[in-house]
């Protein structure tokens, strides 16, 4: 496979790397988006307990996990167990990335948030990723 051309950031980033940097920055800023925070607040049923809108189970705010890489690999860590998720994906898996305006508009929505437990969020993400993978496979044929 030929090496990807580094056309961004004074020749240090590929187009994919540039896109990943922008997406990461936007996702970081979305942590402060009030509608997203209110979604989690609405899901709270008592101190440290939240109701998942998918499975309707009451789950703790965090659960035990482990670091997967780096110096701390294998060591325990707390991970979020309730997540604010876009009911409609930011990038429609059956269409793919459209443009930055659409991405930003769908990232910072006022309504359409859902509080999901980590298990339901992981399952929803896996389903969306499978749809996107199938779309990309069909596009390359």
C-alpha positions in Angstrom: 0.0 0.0 0.0 1.5 3.4 -1.0 2.3 5.9 1.7 -0.3 8.5 2.3 0.7 12.0 1.3 1.2 14.4 4.2 -0.4 17.6 2.9 -1.5 19.3 6.1 0.2 21.1 9.0 3.4 21.8 7.2 3.7 18.3 5.9 3.1 16.5 9.2 -0.5 15.3 8.8 -2.3 13.3 6.2 -5.9 14.3 5.2 -7.2 11.5 7.5 -5.0 12.7 10.4 -6.2 16.3 9.8 -9.8 15.2 9.9 -9.3 13.1 13.0 -7.7 16.2 14.8 -10.7 18.4 13.9 -13.2 15.7 15.0 -11.4 15.2 18.3 -11.4 18.9 19.0 -15.1 19.2 18.2 -15.9 16.2 20.4 -13.9 17.7 23.2 -15.8 21.0 23.0 -19.1 19.1 22.9 -18.5 18.1 26.5 -19.5 21.6 27.5 -22.7 21.6 25.4 -25.6 22.3 27.9 -28.2 20.2 26.1 -25.9 17.2 26.4 -25.3 17.8 30.1 -29.0 18.2 30.7 -29.7 14.9 29.1 -27.5 13.2 31.8 -29.1 15.3 34.5 -32.6 14.2 33.4 -31.5 10.5 33.5 -30.4 10.8 37.2 -32.7 8.9 39.5 -30.6 9.3 42.7 -27.1 10.1 43.7 -24.8 8.2 41.4 -27.6 6.3 39.7 -29.0 6.9 36.2 -31.7 5.3 34.0 -30.7 4.1 30.6 -33.2 5.2 27.9 -32.6 2.0 25.9 -32.7 -0.9 28.4 -34.4 1.1 31.1 -32.0 -0.3 33.7 -30.8 1.9 36.6 -27.0 1.9 36.4 -24.2 3.5 38.5 -22.4 6.6 37.0 -19.2 4.7 36.7 -18.0 1.1 36.5 -14.7 -0.7 36.9 -12.6 -1.2 33.8 -8.9 -1.6 33.0 -6.4 0.4 31.0 -5.8 -1.3 27.6 -2.5 0.2 26.6 0.5 2.1 28.0 2.3 1.9 31.3 -1.0 1.3 33.1 -2.1 -1.5 30.9 -4.1 -4.1 32.9 -4.5 -1.8 35.9 -8.0 -0.9 37.1 -9.7 2.4 36.3 -13.2 3.8 36.5 -15.1 4.4 33.3 -18.3 6.3 32.6 -21.3 4.1 32.7 -23.9 6.6 31.5 -23.3 8.5 28.3 -25.2 11.3 26.4 -25.7 10.0 22.9 -27.1 11.5 19.7 -30.4 9.7 18.9 -29.6 10.3 15.3 -25.9 9.7 14.5 -23.7 12.7 13.8 -22.5 10.9 10.7 -25.2 8.8 9.2 -23.6 5.4 8.7 -25.5 4.7 5.6 -24.4 8.0 3.9 -21.0 8.8 5.5 -19.3 12.1 6.1 -21.1 14.9 4.1 -19.3 18.1 5.0 -18.1 20.0 8.0 -21.2 22.3 8.3 -23.5 19.2 8.5 -21.1 17.5 11.0 -21.0 20.6 13.3 -24.8 21.2 13.0 -25.5 17.6 14.0 -22.9 17.5 16.7 -24.3 20.5 18.5 -28.0 19.8 18.5 -30.4 21.3 21.0 -32.7 18.2 21.2 -32.3 14.6 20.3 -30.1 13.4 23.1 -30.5 10.1 24.9 -28.8 8.8 28.0 -27.4 5.3 27.4 -25.6 2.9 29.7 -22.1 1.9 28.4 -23.4 -1.5 27.2 -26.3 -0.1 25.2 -24.0 2.7 23.8 -21.4 0.1 22.8 -24.0 -2.0 21.1 -25.5 1.0 19.2 -22.1 2.1 18.1 -21.2 -1.4 16.9 -24.4 -1.6 14.8 -23.7 1.8 13.3 -20.1 0.8 12.5 -21.3 -2.4 10.8 -23.6 -0.4 8.6 -20.8 2.1 7.7 -18.4 -0.8 7.0 -20.9 -2.4 4.7 -21.5 0.9 2.9 -17.8 1.5 2.4 -17.4 -2.1 1.1 -20.2 -1.6 -1.4 -18.7 1.8 -2.5 -15.3 0.2 -3.2 -16.8 -2.6 -5.4 
